[in-house]
Amino acid sequence: MAVPKRKTSKARRNTRRSSVWKLDAPALVKCSNCGEFKLAHRACKSCGMYKGRAVLVEAEA
């Protein structure tokens, strides 16, 4: 079984671990119909449009 030749320094260890635990914020784009921010490749929650057509029907109350 392979055994490390030298101890890994704290700086090297922390550098390796630093980017693993960071989460990216979701990429938001403006809706072409209403201008609200929405997730890419998903229907707009405010107007219900996706790729220029209505896909979500708002409930009438």
C-alpha positions in Angstrom: 0.0 0.0 0.0 1.3 3.5 -0.9 2.4 5.6 2.0 3.1 9.4 1.8 6.8 10.3 1.8 6.3 13.6 3.5 3.6 15.2 5.7 1.3 17.4 3.7 1.6 21.0 4.9 -1.4 22.9 6.2 -1.1 25.4 3.4 -1.2 22.7 0.7 -4.0 20.9 2.4 -6.1 24.0 2.9 -5.5 25.1 -0.7 -6.8 21.8 -2.0 -9.9 21.9 0.3 -10.7 25.6 -0.3 -12.7 25.4 -3.5 -14.5 22.1 -2.8 -16.9 23.5 -0.2 -17.9 26.7 -2.0 -21.3 26.8 -3.6 -22.0 29.0 -6.7 -25.0 31.3 -6.8 -27.5 30.2 -9.4 -27.1 32.0 -12.7 -30.1 34.4 -13.1 -31.2 35.8 -16.4 -33.9 38.4 -17.3 -37.1 37.1 -18.7 -37.6 38.4 -22.2 -41.3 38.9 -21.7 -41.6 40.7 -18.3 -38.0 41.5 -17.3 -38.1 39.5 -14.0 -35.0 37.6 -13.0 -35.4 33.8 -13.5 -33.3 30.7 -13.6 -31.9 29.8 -17.1 -33.8 27.2 -19.1 -36.9 27.4 -16.9 -40.3 29.0 -17.2 -40.7 32.4 -15.6 -42.6 32.2 -12.3 -44.1 35.7 -12.7 -45.5 35.6 -16.2 -45.4 31.8 -17.1 -43.5 32.3 -20.4 -40.8 30.0 -21.8 -39.2 30.4 -25.2 -41.8 33.0 -26.2 -44.9 30.9 -25.4 -47.1 30.5 -22.3 -46.5 27.2 -20.5 -47.7 28.0 -17.0 -51.4 28.8 -16.6 -52.1 31.1 -13.7 -54.9 29.9 -11.4 -57.9 32.1 -11.5 -59.1 33.0 -8.0 
